[in-house]
Amino acid sequence: MKILVMGGTRFFGKRLVHNLIKKGHQVTILTRGNTADDFGDSVQRLKGDRTNAKQLSALIKENYDSVVDQMCMTASDANASIEAFKGRIGQYIMTSTLSVYDAEAALLETDWMAEDYKMGEASNSYQEGKCAAEHAFLSAPFPVARMRIPIVLGTDDYTRRLHMHIEHVAEEKAISFPNLVAEFSYVRAEDAAAALQWMVETNQKDVFNISAEDNWSNRELMSQIENVVGKKALFAEDGTPSPFGIERDYYMDVSKAAKAGFKAQDLTTWLPQLISQLALLKH
C-alpha cells in the first residue's frame, strides 16, 4: 500500500512508520523537518506545515491508498486535508482522543457523536479542537476513520507525564490529585501504533476507542510507582498537580474494536514494567 503519515517522526507515530516499513508498504512522511528521523531511504519525505492549507494542497501531488493524520487538531486542519486530498486517497485515518467525551465510566463510541456537535460545547480548547475536527471530516468526499485514544505511555513520551510521577516519588515531592480512586484509561505507545496499522491494513472506515481494556485508579498507579521506587508518595493539595488528575472515572469501553479484530494489551502486562524502565532511566 502507498501510505502517507502526517506526524510520524516521534513517539507512537514513529513506531507506526517503522511498522509499515517492515510490512513492505510504500511510506511517505509529511513533516516540518524539526525532528530528525531514523528511517533513512525507507521513506519519502514531504517538508511542510500541515496546518497551512495552501502549503498542504501544493505538497500533495500523488495519490495514496491511505493517509494517517496524527496532527489534526482543529476544524481548519480537517478542512485543509479535505481540500488537499479530495480525489487522491482511498482512506483517511484521524487520531482523535478520549477528550471528545465528557468524563464518565465505560464510554462507548456513541456517547459522543460528531454528527451532534455544536461549536462551543466543549470545555477546553483541545477538546473543542478535536470535536470540531471530527465534525468537519463528516463532509469529506472520502472515507474517514477515527481512532480515539486516552493518555499514551511509553519510554519516549515527550510529555514526560508518567516520568513526572516517578521523579516526584523518588525525590519526595508532593503531588495533588482531585480524586485518587477515580479510574482512568491508558494505552501503551506500541499498541497505539499497532491500532493505526490495523486500521490502515484492514481498511477501516469507522470510529474506534483504542485503549487497554483494564483501568487503573490513580491510587493503583501511585502504588505501583511506590513499589518500584521504594518510597511512599506524598500527596498534598498544594503539591504539583498531576496531569492524570481526574475528578471522576474517565475511561472507554473498547469492545467495538475487539469485535472488529483489535485488542490492546492490558495494563497489568506492561505498565509495571514501563514504570521500572523509567525508574532505571531516572537513576
Buried (B, 14 or more C-beta within 10 A) or exposed (E): BBBBBBBBBBBBBBBBBBBBBEEEBBBBBBBEEEEEBEBEEBBBBBEBBBBBBEBBBEBBEEEBBBBBBBBBBBBBBBBBBBBBBEEBBBBBBBBBBBBBBBBBEEBBBEBBEBEEBEEEEBEEEBBBBBBBBBBBBEEBEBBBBBBBBBBBBBEEBEEEBBBBBBBBBBEEBEBBBEBBEBBBBBBBBBBBBBBBBBBBBEEBBEBBBBBBBBBBBBBBBBBBBBEBBEEEBBBEEEBBEBEBBBEEBBBBBBBBBBEBEBBBBEBEEBBBEBBBEBBEEEE
